[in-house]
Structures are given as structure tokens and as C-alpha cells.
Amino acid sequence: MNDGLLRHNDADQLNGRLQLTARQLLARVGRLACVLIVCCWARTAAAQNLMNPGFETGALGAWQVYISGTGSVTVGTGAHSGRYGITETANNNTEVTFQDVTGLTPGQTYLVSVWVASSSATSGTVALDIHDTQGNGWVGITITPGTSWQQISQAYTVTGNGAMRIHLYENPGPETTYWDDVTLIPVLPLNGGFETEQECV
């Protein structure tokens, strides 16, 4: 009788632990699903704010151009994917293709990426630079590109105006620079996995 009672109690305890584990698993699955939904929504919203990111309209569209010195900026067939990309020709000063992206979340960090290649492996440099459209909080990355496509990225935290200006710079040099496939992705916030047991609301 006592052995049977002990076995019954052990079974009840095991069943209780299994139920608790199942509830914990379901809670974690729910939190993960919430993270994925929020992340996908945020990525989609950010992507919609960036206009003509692959230049597949065949025109500059929302992108603007500044040229100091010789050179030109056009939408051509030098593309990383699709049919079109930006072509910045050889120049004696600076060529910039840029776009103001608005409607972003203040305080949110975004990762801006772009693919770039050069017509020749020379000493000329290019840069991906970002600021708040008013010249504040300027950040950027400068590289010497090769003839093969490579992706470069720069993180930027949006200020109170909810906007950023993305610059694609070609500095002085004899080469032609090709740009394509710009992306804008929000960086997952602190505690994005809800490990402190915060709920998704």
C-alpha cells in the first residue's frame, strides 16, 4: 500500500513537472513568434520608406545627385542584381548620390547596406555616409573597392526628426564606381528575445 501510494505521488509530481515544462515551452514559442512578427513588420516598414533601392525603375527617382568637379551620375546597366544600378564616372573631386529617408522611428538603430564595385582596382576610395539630413550625427565607412561586388554596411541611430540621409560617395579618382541594392533594416532592440520575461503587447 505504501509503495503504491509513493508511486502514485511520484507520477503526480512527474506529471506536474511535465505540464510546467509544456507551459514554459509554449510561452517561449509565443515570445519567439512575437519577435518574428514584430521584426518582419519593422523590416517591411523600413523597406517601404527607402525608395527605389535597387534602381530598377531605370531612373534616379527619389535619389538626388551632387557633383563637385567633373564626372557624372547615371542609372546604368552596371548592376549587382536586376537590370540597373548607379554609375558614378571618373572625376577630379566628388560625386554623391543621396536620398533622404523619412518616417523612421526616433531612437531606433538601422543598418544601411549597399553593394559596390569599381571598374578598376585603383587607389580611389568610396564611402557610405549617413546623417540626420541636417548634417548632425554623421557616421560612415570608407573603402577602396575592387572590381568584384562587395557589400558594405553602416549602422545609424535615428534622432528626433525621424529621418536619415544616405550618401553614396565616389571620391576623386580615374575609376568608375557602381552601386546597387541598398537596404535599410532595423536592428533588433535590447532584450529582443524577451529573456527578461517581458510580454509582447
N, C-alpha and C positions, 0 to 999 in steps of 0.2 A: 504493500500500500504506500509506504513512504517513497519507495523507488519510483512508483508510478506518478506520485504527486510531484516529485522532483523533475521527472522527465516532462511532465505537463507544464511546470513552471518554466523549465528551460526552453521549451517550444514557444511559450508565450513571449519570453524575453527575446528569443531569436526573431520571431515574427514582428515584434515591436521595432527591433533594430532594422529589419528589412524595410518596414514601412517608412521609418525615418530616412533611411538611405534613399528610398524611392522618391520621397518628397524633396530631399535635398537635390537629387538629380534633376527632377522636374523643374525646380526653382532655378538651377544653373542653366538648364536648357532654355528656359524662358528668358533669363537675363541675356544669354548669348543671342537668342533670336531678336531681342530688343536692340542689342548693339548692332547687329547686322542690318536691321531695318533702318535705324537712325543713321548709320554710316552710309548706306546706299542712298537714302533720301538726301543727306548732306552733299554727297558726291554729285548726285544728279542736279541739285540746286546750284552748286558751284559751277558745274559744267555749262549750265544754261546761261550763266552770267558772262562767260567768256564767249565772245562772238567770233565765228569763222576761224576756229583754232587750227584747222588743217588746210586752210586757204582753198578749199575745194569749190568755192564759188567762182574761182578763176579771177577774182578781183580782190583788192585790199579790204573792201568793206569797212568794218569798224577800226581796222588798223590805220594808223597815221604814219607819216614819214617826215624825218628831219635829216637834211643833208648839209654838212658844213664842208665845202670844198667840192671837188669833182666826184663823179660816181653817180649811180642811180639805184633805185629800189623798184623792183617789179615782181609781179606774180608770174613765175615761170614753171617749166616742167622739171626743174631740179627738185624732186620730191622724195621724201623718205617713204611715204606711203601715198596711195591715191595717185592723182594726176598732177597736182600743183603744190608749189611751195614758194617761199620768199627767196628772191635772188638779190643780194647786195653786191654790186660790182666793185672792182678795184677803185681805190680812192686815195686822195692825199690828205684826208683829215678824218672825218667821222660820218658814218651813215647809221641812222637809227630807225627801226620800225617799232612802233609802240601802240599800246591800247590801254585805255582807262577802263577798268572793270569795277562796276558799282554794285550796290545791293548786297554786299558781303556782311558778315557778322563781326561787329567790333570785338576785339579781344581774341578772336579765333585765329589760329595759325593755319596757313595754307601752304602747300608745297606746289611750286610752279616748276614745270619741267618742259624742256624743248629739245628736239633733235637738231643737230648742227653738223655741217661738213664743209670742207674747203676745196677749192679747185686745185690747190697745190699745197704741199707741206712746207710752208714758209714760216717766217717769224712773226707774221701778223697775228694779232690777238682779237678775240671776240668776247662779248660779255652779255650775261643775262642779269639785268639790274631791275630792282623794284623799289618804289617808294609810294607815298600816300597820295599821289597826284599833285601834291603841293611842295614836293622836294624834301619832306620830312621822313625820318626813319629809313634812310637809303641803305639798302643791302644789295649784294651782288656777288657773282662769281665770274672770274675771267680765266679763259683758257686759250691755248694755241691749238686750234683744231687740226685734225688730219683729213685725209681725203676720204676716209670711211666715216659713215654716220656714227655719231655718238650722242648719248643723251646727257644733258646737264640739268641740275636742279638747284633751286634756291627756296628756302623757307622764308615766309614773311608773316608777321602777326599784324592783323588789320587794326588800325587806330579808330578813333571815334567817328571818322567820316564814312566808315564802311566801304572804303574804296582802295584800289591799288593801281598803279601804272606799271605795266610790264614793258621793259625795253629789250630789244634785240639789237645789240651794238656790233658794228664792224669798225674796228679801229684802223688807222692808216696802214696800207699795205697793197701789194700788187695782185693779191688773190681775190677771187670771187667767193663769197660766203653764201651757203644755202641753209635755210631754216625751215622746219616743218613740225607739225604735230605738237602744238602747245597744249599742255594740260594744266588744270587747276584743281587740286584735290585737298579737302580739309584734312588736317592731321587729327587723329583720334585724340580726344581730350584726356587729361589725367583721370585715372580710375575708369578708363573706357571699358574695362572688363567687369566693373561693378564688384570688385573684390572686397570692398568695404561694406558689402551687403546693401548698397543703395538700390532703391527700386527704380524701374524705368516708368516714368509717368509722362 
